[in-house]
Amino acid sequence: MTRATLSRLALSTLVCWLWSEAAFAQSYPTRPVTITSPFANSSAATLVTRVLADKLSSIWPQRVVVEARPGASGTLAIRSVKNAEPDGYNLVAMGDSHVVINPAIYGNKLPYDPEADFVPVAMIYSAPFFFAVSSNGPYQSVGAVVNAAKANPGNVRFGNPFVGSPPHLGAALLEHKTGTKMTVVPFTEWNQLLLTMVQGDVDWTITSYGSARSFVDGKSVKLIAVAANERFAGMPDIPTVAENGGPTDFEVKTWYALYARRGTPPDILQKLSADVAAQLKQPEVIKAIRDLGFEVATEANESVLNIMRAVAKNYGEILPKMGLRPE
């Protein structure tokens, strides 16, 4: 076989491979797509994921199914997708707690690597967190929580949704900034946490509005402060932590993004990113996300990765100083 013949054969093989990859991407999806959420069914994050999944189902020839798998700081859900084929049919939605806080806390013990195992498709939303208490509880301001913790170290009880969550980080940050010590009460379900707080067995927590919405609307839970340096435009009547008697420069925010397995074909990733971005611009999707106290995000792919790296660097520097460790 001549060199020219070998060259033509190689070129033909490359063209066929590129054509098959493009054809595969154009036909995607040919079967149902699953998005796994590391949060409970009742959580705001999973509710948003379902909104997005329904919109994608309306433009794709296949259904998009959302599977909630809470527990173990999100590792149950994330590991299940890590072990799936990198073909675009098994996706995972993760928050900053899963891709930047967990690695800073668990290190090499974490059963996944956010960058080595996954690639970002698109960011979905970002949002501030709020200090929340029972409407009939003993502490109706951040200042009251801090004063009680100073007077009786360990007696004030904080409800934590899971180890390494933004609320967990926020509680540790409050202790760090105020020189206090509180008792962390762990939970795996937001509804269980909030119900326990309403019953008086937990004194306060940090939550998104979406996760506490039914309790807030029912007047059993009160959002007393936004964990940000400025008031949240969607809820301007709620003061900042500093305005409510807490420390200055206190921020606890979150973001939530969709990820695919590392190794997913680039054309599939491009289609996923474009289609998700298009649906996030739909008025009904924007309204659904804002109604849960979030803001629609627009970052995709490399932009998400850059944010991950910047935030991870920040957490990697402050967490050791705060002494935050797995429970």
Backbone torsions as a table, in degrees:
resi	resn	phi	psi	omega
1	MET	NA	128.3	-176.5
2	THR	-75.9	164.2	178.7
3	ARG	-62.8	-38.2	179.6
4	ALA	-63.7	-41.3	179.2
5	THR	-64.1	-41.8	178.4
6	LEU	-62.6	-40.0	179.9
7	SER	-64.5	-43.7	179.1
8	ARG	-63.8	-38.8	179.4
9	LEU	-64.9	-43.3	179.3
10	ALA	-63.3	-43.2	180.0
11	LEU	-64.3	-40.7	179.1
12	SER	-63.2	-40.9	179.3
13	THR	-63.9	-42.6	179.9
14	LEU	-63.1	-44.3	-179.9
15	VAL	-62.2	-43.2	179.0
16	CYS	-62.1	-41.0	-179.8
17	TRP	-65.4	-44.8	179.3
18	LEU	-63.8	-38.8	-179.8
19	TRP	-65.7	-41.9	-179.0
20	SER	-66.7	-37.5	178.1
21	GLU	-65.1	-43.6	179.9
22	ALA	-65.8	-41.4	179.0
23	ALA	-63.7	-39.3	179.2
24	PHE	-62.4	-43.0	-179.7
25	ALA	-66.0	-40.9	-179.2
26	GLN	-63.8	-34.6	-177.5
27	SER	-84.5	-13.3	-179.6
28	TYR	-64.1	136.2	-3.8
29	PRO	-93.7	144.6	177.6
30	THR	-102.5	-1.3	175.4
31	ARG	-150.1	168.6	-177.5
32	PRO	-57.0	144.8	178.2
33	VAL	-106.6	136.2	179.5
34	THR	-111.2	129.5	171.5
35	ILE	-109.2	119.1	179.9
36	THR	-94.3	130.7	177.9
37	SER	-107.6	133.9	178.3
38	PRO	-82.1	6.4	-179.9
39	PHE	-110.6	165.4	-179.1
40	ALA	-69.1	162.9	179.2
41	ASN	-57.2	-35.4	-175.0
42	SER	-82.6	-7.5	-176.1
43	SER	-72.2	153.1	178.4
44	ALA	-61.9	-37.5	-179.3
45	ALA	-61.0	-44.7	179.4
46	THR	-68.3	-36.6	177.8
47	LEU	-61.9	-42.4	177.6
48	VAL	-64.4	-41.2	179.0
49	THR	-59.7	-39.5	178.8
50	ARG	-66.8	-38.1	176.7
51	VAL	-60.1	-47.3	179.5
52	LEU	-64.3	-42.1	-179.7
53	ALA	-61.6	-41.2	179.1
54	ASP	-63.6	-39.6	179.5
55	LYS	-68.2	-40.2	177.5
56	LEU	-65.6	-37.5	178.1
57	SER	-62.1	-29.2	-177.5
58	SER	-77.2	-19.1	-179.6
59	ILE	-110.9	-10.8	177.8
60	TRP	-102.4	158.1	178.0
61	PRO	-78.8	0.0	-178.7
62	GLN	-130.1	156.2	178.7
63	ARG	-75.7	152.5	171.5
64	VAL	-114.2	119.0	-175.0
65	VAL	-105.3	136.1	176.6
66	VAL	-104.7	125.6	178.7
67	GLU	-115.2	116.7	178.4
68	ALA	-86.4	124.6	178.4
69	ARG	-134.9	75.1	-179.5
70	PRO	-75.1	164.4	174.8
71	GLY	119.2	155.3	176.1
72	ALA	54.5	43.5	178.2
73	SER	56.4	30.1	177.6
74	GLY	90.5	-7.0	-173.1
75	THR	-71.1	-25.5	178.3
76	LEU	-62.1	-48.8	-179.3
77	ALA	-68.1	-45.6	-173.7
78	ILE	-67.6	-40.4	-179.9
79	ARG	-66.1	-33.7	-180.0
80	SER	-64.1	-35.3	178.6
81	VAL	-80.7	-33.8	176.1
82	LYS	-57.4	-35.6	-177.7
83	ASN	-86.2	-0.3	-179.7
84	ALA	-86.3	166.1	177.6
85	GLU	-68.8	142.3	178.5
86	PRO	-82.0	66.5	-175.3
87	ASP	-120.8	4.7	177.9
88	GLY	87.9	1.0	-177.8
89	TYR	-98.3	-9.4	175.7
90	ASN	-129.0	106.2	-178.4
91	LEU	-112.1	164.6	177.9
92	VAL	-137.9	138.0	174.9
93	ALA	-100.4	126.1	-176.8
94	MET	-131.0	149.0	175.4
95	GLY	-98.2	177.2	179.6
96	ASP	-61.6	-27.9	179.2
97	SER	-62.3	-33.0	-176.1
98	HIS	-82.4	-31.2	-173.6
99	VAL	-104.7	-13.8	177.7
100	VAL	-128.8	-36.1	-178.1
101	ILE	-79.6	-48.8	179.5
102	ASN	-54.7	-47.2	178.6
103	PRO	-60.3	-34.9	-179.8
104	ALA	-70.4	-30.8	-178.4
105	ILE	-85.8	-47.5	-172.2
106	TYR	-90.4	-24.3	-179.8
107	GLY	60.5	-132.1	-176.9
108	ASN	-69.5	-11.6	179.7
109	LYS	-79.6	-12.5	179.8
110	LEU	-71.1	130.1	-174.4
111	PRO	-80.3	19.9	175.2
112	TYR	-155.9	158.7	176.2
113	ASP	-118.7	116.6	-174.4
114	PRO	-54.8	-37.9	-178.6
115	GLU	-88.1	-39.8	-176.9
116	ALA	-72.9	-31.6	-174.4
117	ASP	-98.8	-20.8	-173.8
118	PHE	-135.6	158.4	174.8
119	VAL	-130.1	133.4	-178.5
120	PRO	-69.6	138.7	174.9
121	VAL	-94.8	-52.8	179.4
122	ALA	-168.7	148.0	171.4
123	MET	-80.1	144.3	-175.8
124	ILE	-104.1	-49.0	179.0
125	TYR	-153.4	167.0	170.4
126	SER	-137.3	158.5	-176.3
127	ALA	-168.5	152.4	171.2
128	PRO	-83.8	162.7	173.1
129	PHE	-103.9	164.6	-178.1
130	PHE	-126.5	146.4	168.0
131	PHE	-74.7	132.6	-178.9
132	ALA	-130.5	142.7	176.7
133	VAL	-138.0	165.8	171.5
134	SER	-67.7	139.5	179.9
135	SER	-60.6	-24.2	179.2
136	ASN	-107.7	13.0	-176.5
137	GLY	-76.3	170.0	-176.5
138	PRO	-75.9	-18.3	-175.9
139	TYR	-118.2	115.0	-176.6
140	GLN	-112.5	15.9	174.3
141	SER	-155.0	159.9	176.8
142	VAL	-63.2	-37.7	178.2
143	GLY	-59.2	-39.3	179.2
144	ALA	-67.0	-38.8	177.3
145	VAL	-62.3	-47.4	-178.2
146	VAL	-64.0	-45.1	-179.7
147	ASN	-62.4	-40.6	179.2
148	ALA	-66.4	-38.3	179.4
149	ALA	-68.1	-34.0	177.4
150	LYS	-70.9	-39.1	-177.9
151	ALA	-73.7	-33.3	-176.8
152	ASN	-136.4	79.5	-178.3
153	PRO	-54.5	129.0	177.5
154	GLY	87.8	-10.2	-177.3
155	ASN	-86.1	-25.2	178.4
156	VAL	-80.9	131.2	-172.6
157	ARG	-109.2	125.4	179.4
158	PHE	-105.9	129.4	177.2
159	GLY	-86.4	120.0	-176.5
160	ASN	-110.5	121.3	-178.4
161	PRO	-66.9	-36.0	172.7
162	PHE	-170.5	157.1	-178.4
163	VAL	-60.9	132.1	177.6
164	GLY	84.6	4.9	178.6
165	SER	-74.8	159.4	173.8
166	PRO	-54.8	-40.4	175.1
167	PRO	-60.2	-39.4	177.7
168	HIS	-61.6	-44.9	177.5
169	LEU	-62.9	-41.2	-179.6
170	GLY	-62.5	-41.1	178.8
171	ALA	-64.4	-42.6	178.5
172	ALA	-65.1	-37.0	178.5
173	LEU	-65.7	-40.0	178.2
174	LEU	-63.4	-44.2	177.1
175	GLU	-59.9	-44.0	-177.7
176	HIS	-62.7	-43.3	-176.3
177	LYS	-76.6	-25.4	-175.2
178	THR	-109.2	-3.4	179.7
179	GLY	67.2	33.6	-178.2
180	THR	-111.8	170.2	176.0
181	LYS	-136.2	124.5	-179.9
182	MET	-123.5	163.9	178.9
183	THR	-94.1	124.6	179.7
184	VAL	-91.1	125.4	178.3
185	VAL	-107.3	112.7	-174.2
186	PRO	-81.3	146.1	175.2
187	PHE	-139.2	168.9	173.5
188	THR	-121.4	-13.0	-179.9
189	GLU	-124.8	130.9	179.5
190	TRP	-61.1	-43.5	-178.2
191	ASN	-60.8	-40.0	179.0
192	GLN	-65.0	-42.3	178.9
193	LEU	-60.4	-50.4	-175.8
194	LEU	-67.4	-37.4	177.4
195	LEU	-64.6	-40.7	177.9
196	THR	-63.4	-37.7	177.8
197	MET	-66.7	-42.2	177.8
198	VAL	-61.4	-34.6	-179.5
199	GLN	-77.7	-8.4	174.6
200	GLY	95.3	6.7	-178.6
201	ASP	-93.1	-6.0	172.2
202	VAL	-133.5	139.7	-174.3
203	ASP	-88.3	-36.4	-177.8
204	TRP	-162.0	167.1	174.9
205	THR	-154.5	174.7	172.4
206	ILE	-117.8	128.1	-172.8
207	THR	-145.5	160.2	167.9
208	SER	-80.2	157.2	177.4
209	TYR	-62.9	-40.3	-177.8
210	GLY	-59.0	-41.2	-178.2
211	SER	-70.1	-27.1	-177.8
212	ALA	-105.7	5.5	-169.8
213	ARG	-52.6	-49.2	-176.4
214	SER	-64.0	-35.5	179.1
215	PHE	-73.0	-39.2	178.3
216	VAL	-66.2	-45.7	179.1
217	ASP	-64.0	-30.6	178.9
218	GLY	-84.5	1.0	176.0
219	LYS	69.6	12.7	178.7
220	SER	-90.5	-21.3	177.3
221	VAL	-123.2	140.6	-178.3
222	LYS	-120.5	131.1	173.4
223	LEU	-87.8	113.4	-172.0
224	ILE	-97.8	-19.1	-179.6
225	ALA	-162.9	149.4	174.2
226	VAL	-95.9	134.3	-177.2
227	ALA	-83.9	69.5	-178.4
228	ALA	-153.6	165.7	-179.7
229	ASN	-80.7	-17.7	176.9
230	GLU	-130.9	154.6	178.5
231	ARG	-63.7	148.3	-179.2
232	PHE	-77.3	126.8	-175.3
233	ALA	-58.4	-32.2	-179.3
234	GLY	-74.8	-18.3	-179.5
235	MET	-140.7	68.0	-171.8
236	PRO	-67.5	-14.5	-179.2
237	ASP	-81.3	-12.4	-179.6
238	ILE	-88.5	124.0	-177.2
239	PRO	-72.2	165.1	173.3
240	THR	-77.3	169.2	178.2
241	VAL	-59.1	-44.5	-179.6
242	ALA	-62.7	-39.8	179.2
243	GLU	-69.2	-20.0	-175.8
244	ASN	-101.9	17.9	176.1
245	GLY	95.6	5.3	179.7
246	GLY	-98.5	-173.9	-178.1
247	PRO	-71.5	157.7	176.6
248	THR	-80.5	166.5	177.7
249	ASP	51.5	51.9	-178.7
250	PHE	-115.4	113.1	-178.8
251	GLU	-131.1	133.4	170.4
252	VAL	-135.7	109.9	-179.9
253	LYS	-130.0	170.0	-179.2
254	THR	-141.2	160.8	167.7
255	TRP	-141.9	160.9	-170.2
256	TYR	-139.4	129.1	-174.5
257	ALA	-138.2	160.7	179.0
258	LEU	-100.1	136.6	-177.4
259	TYR	-129.6	151.5	172.4
260	ALA	-118.0	166.2	176.8
261	ARG	-67.0	139.5	173.3
262	ARG	-59.6	132.5	-176.4
263	GLY	104.7	-6.5	175.4
264	THR	-63.3	136.5	-178.2
265	PRO	-52.4	136.4	-177.5
266	PRO	-55.0	-38.4	-179.5
267	ASP	-66.0	-33.7	177.2
268	ILE	-68.1	-43.9	178.7
269	LEU	-60.9	-41.2	-179.7
270	GLN	-64.3	-42.1	178.5
271	LYS	-65.3	-44.2	178.3
272	LEU	-58.2	-49.0	-177.6
273	SER	-61.9	-44.7	-178.7
274	ALA	-65.8	-43.1	-177.7
275	ASP	-69.8	-39.0	177.2
276	VAL	-64.8	-45.4	179.7
277	ALA	-59.6	-39.6	-179.9
278	ALA	-65.2	-40.6	-178.9
279	GLN	-72.1	-30.7	178.6
280	LEU	-70.2	-11.7	176.9
281	LYS	-91.7	-7.9	-178.5
282	GLN	-70.7	133.5	-176.3
283	PRO	-54.5	-39.7	-178.3
284	GLU	-69.0	-30.9	177.6
285	VAL	-73.0	-44.1	177.5
286	ILE	-58.1	-44.1	-179.9
287	LYS	-64.3	-44.0	-179.1
288	ALA	-61.6	-39.6	-179.8
289	ILE	-70.9	-42.2	179.1
290	ARG	-68.1	-34.0	178.3
291	ASP	-62.7	-22.1	178.6
292	LEU	-94.2	7.0	176.5
293	GLY	86.7	18.5	-179.0
294	PHE	-113.9	169.0	172.0
295	GLU	-119.5	136.6	178.9
296	VAL	-63.4	135.4	178.4
297	ALA	-99.9	156.8	-177.6
298	THR	-121.1	-3.7	-177.1
299	GLU	-70.7	148.2	178.2
300	ALA	-143.1	156.8	172.6
301	ASN	45.5	-112.0	-174.6
302	GLU	-62.6	-32.4	179.1
303	SER	-63.4	-41.2	177.7
304	VAL	-64.1	-42.1	-179.5
305	LEU	-62.7	-40.2	178.7
306	ASN	-65.2	-39.3	177.2
307	ILE	-64.5	-44.0	178.2
308	MET	-54.8	-47.5	-176.1
309	ARG	-66.6	-40.4	-179.3
310	ALA	-66.4	-45.0	-179.1
311	VAL	-69.2	-38.1	178.7
312	ALA	-61.8	-39.2	178.1
313	LYS	-62.7	-42.7	179.8
314	ASN	-63.9	-48.2	179.6
315	TYR	-64.9	-37.7	179.8
316	GLY	-61.3	-26.5	-179.6
317	GLU	-85.6	-37.2	-173.4
318	ILE	-92.3	-28.6	-176.5
319	LEU	-62.6	-43.9	178.1
320	PRO	-59.2	-35.0	179.3
321	LYS	-68.6	-28.3	-178.0
322	MET	-87.4	-12.0	178.8
323	GLY	71.4	23.3	-178.9
324	LEU	-76.1	125.5	-179.2
325	ARG	-134.7	158.8	176.2
326	PRO	-58.4	146.1	179.3
327	GLU	-76.4	NA	NA
